[in-house]
Amino acid sequence: MLDLLIDYKQLFTILHLLGVVVGFGAAIVADFLFFRFVSNLKLSNSEIHVMGLVSKLVWVGLALISLSGLALYLSAPDLYASSSKFLVKMLVVAVISLNGGFLHFYIKPRLKIIDWQSKAPNSGRKVRKLAFMAGAISFNSWLLALVLGSMESIPFSFSTATLAYLGFLGFLIVGSQVAEYACSILFVKNK
């Protein structure tokens, strides 16, 4: 089995990169469509359906990354277990997976309840704030996975890189809430 994994390492590398391209590309399209669809201050069932179809491509990309990453890892476990780049990338993929599950199972079913023109607490604003947060985490984590995948190595230890990533996530969360607030002002003004 190990010989097979080693013999096909190049194929698994290509599948791994393809997974990043498909997943990140679909995440970009989903974000673009989301902001395009809410520009009229409402989401129709067909718009939500289209975003759901695009999100399936994100899951395809994530599955490709996970399966090919496992095959790559098993081809040289000692090498990958000591690679801070690989370990950080797997952390990023875990965040993408958890965040994707949150977007799919919590945010998506609640998109219809958001009143995009209201700042009132019962208007679905909490869901809107969470959608902005999860979208920021998704886009930027996919981008980071792409960047890490293109690098030979990183000049940081796993713990240093993890702390930097967690700080980056904190920055994204704060930034997403500022963006949501700015959009809520624009939405209310456009009433």
C-alpha positions in Angstrom: 0.0 0.0 0.0 2.8 2.4 0.9 4.5 1.8 -2.4 1.3 2.6 -4.2 0.9 5.9 -2.3 4.5 6.8 -3.1 4.2 5.8 -6.8 1.1 8.1 -7.1 2.3 10.9 -4.9 2.4 13.3 -7.9 -1.3 12.4 -8.7 -2.3 13.0 -5.1 -0.5 16.4 -5.1 -2.4 17.4 -8.2 -5.7 16.3 -6.7 -4.8 18.2 -3.5 -4.2 21.4 -5.5 -7.3 20.8 -7.5 -9.3 20.5 -4.3 -8.0 23.9 -3.2 -8.8 25.5 -6.5 -12.3 24.0 -6.7 -13.1 24.7 -3.0 -11.6 28.2 -2.9 -13.1 29.1 -6.4 -16.5 28.0 -5.2 -16.1 29.9 -2.0 -15.3 33.1 -4.0 -18.4 32.5 -6.2 -20.6 31.9 -3.2 -19.4 35.1 -1.5 -19.9 37.1 -4.8 -23.4 35.6 -5.3 -24.3 36.3 -1.6 -23.5 40.0 -1.9 -25.0 40.2 -5.4 -28.2 38.6 -4.2 -28.6 40.7 -1.1 -28.1 43.9 -3.0 -31.9 44.2 -3.4 -32.2 43.6 0.4 -33.8 40.2 0.2 -33.0 36.6 -0.7 -35.4 34.6 -2.8 -35.7 30.8 -2.6 -34.1 30.4 -6.0 -31.1 32.6 -4.9 -30.7 30.5 -1.7 -30.9 27.3 -3.9 -28.2 28.6 -6.2 -25.9 29.4 -3.3 -26.6 25.9 -2.0 -25.5 24.4 -5.3 -22.3 26.4 -5.3 -21.6 25.3 -1.7 -21.7 21.7 -2.8 -18.6 22.5 -4.9 -16.9 23.8 -1.8 -17.6 20.4 -0.2 -16.2 18.7 -3.2 -13.0 20.7 -2.9 -12.8 20.0 0.8 -13.3 16.3 0.2 -10.5 16.3 -2.5 -8.2 18.1 -0.1 -8.9 15.8 2.8 -8.6 12.5 0.9 -5.6 13.5 -1.1 -4.0 15.1 2.0 -4.5 11.8 3.8 -2.8 9.9 0.9 0.1 12.4 0.9 0.5 12.1 4.7 0.5 8.3 4.6 3.1 8.3 1.8 5.6 10.0 4.2 4.2 10.3 7.7 7.5 11.2 9.4 8.1 14.0 7.0 4.6 15.5 7.2 4.2 15.0 11.0 7.3 17.2 11.5 6.3 19.8 8.9 4.8 22.9 10.6 3.5 24.0 7.2 1.6 20.8 6.7 0.2 20.8 10.3 -0.9 24.5 10.0 -2.5 23.7 6.7 -4.4 20.8 8.3 -5.6 23.2 11.1 -6.8 25.6 8.4 -8.6 22.8 6.6 -10.2 21.8 10.0 -11.4 25.4 10.5 -12.7 25.5 6.9 -14.6 22.2 7.6 -16.1 23.4 10.9 -17.0 26.8 9.4 -18.5 25.2 6.3 -20.7 22.9 8.5 -21.8 26.0 10.5 -22.6 27.9 7.2 -24.4 24.9 5.8 -26.4 23.6 8.8 -27.0 26.8 10.8 -26.8 29.9 8.5 -28.2 28.5 5.2 -31.6 27.4 6.8 -32.0 30.8 8.4 -31.2 33.0 5.4 -34.9 33.6 4.7 -35.6 35.1 8.2 -33.1 37.9 7.8 -34.7 41.3 7.3 -31.8 43.0 5.5 -33.4 46.4 6.0 -33.7 46.3 9.8 -31.3 46.7 12.7 -33.9 45.4 15.2 -32.8 42.4 17.4 -35.7 40.2 16.1 -34.9 40.9 12.4 -32.5 38.1 12.0 -29.6 40.5 12.6 -27.8 37.9 14.7 -27.8 35.5 11.8 -26.7 38.3 9.5 -23.7 39.0 11.8 -22.8 35.3 12.0 -23.1 35.0 8.2 -20.7 37.9 7.7 -18.3 36.3 10.3 -18.4 32.8 8.7 -18.0 34.3 5.2 -14.9 36.2 6.2 -13.4 33.1 7.9 -14.3 30.9 4.9 -12.8 33.2 2.2 -9.6 34.0 4.1 -9.0 30.5 5.3 -9.3 29.1 1.8 -6.9 31.8 0.6 -4.5 30.8 3.4 -4.8 27.1 2.4 -3.9 28.1 -1.2 -0.9 30.1 -0.1 0.3 27.4 2.2 -0.1 24.8 -0.5 2.1 26.8 -2.8 4.9 27.1 -0.3 7.7 24.7 0.2 7.9 25.3 3.9 7.2 28.1 6.4 9.8 29.7 8.6 7.8 29.4 11.8 7.1 26.6 14.3 3.7 25.1 14.4 2.8 26.9 17.7 3.9 30.3 16.3 2.0 29.8 13.1 -1.1 28.6 15.0 -1.0 31.7 17.2 -0.7 33.9 14.2 -3.6 32.1 12.5 -5.8 32.4 15.6 -4.9 36.2 15.8 -5.8 36.5 12.1 -9.2 34.8 12.8 -9.8 37.3 15.6 -9.0 40.1 13.3 -11.4 38.7 10.7 -14.2 38.3 13.2 -13.8 42.0 14.3 -13.5 43.1 10.7 -16.6 41.2 9.6 -18.7 42.8 12.3 -17.5 46.3 11.2 -18.4 45.3 7.6 -21.8 44.0 8.8 -22.5 47.3 10.7 -21.5 49.4 7.7 -23.7 47.3 5.4 -26.6 47.6 7.9 -26.3 51.4 7.7 -26.3 51.2 3.9 -29.2 48.8 3.9 -31.3 51.0 6.2 -30.5 54.1 4.1 -31.5 52.3 0.9 -34.9 51.5 2.3 
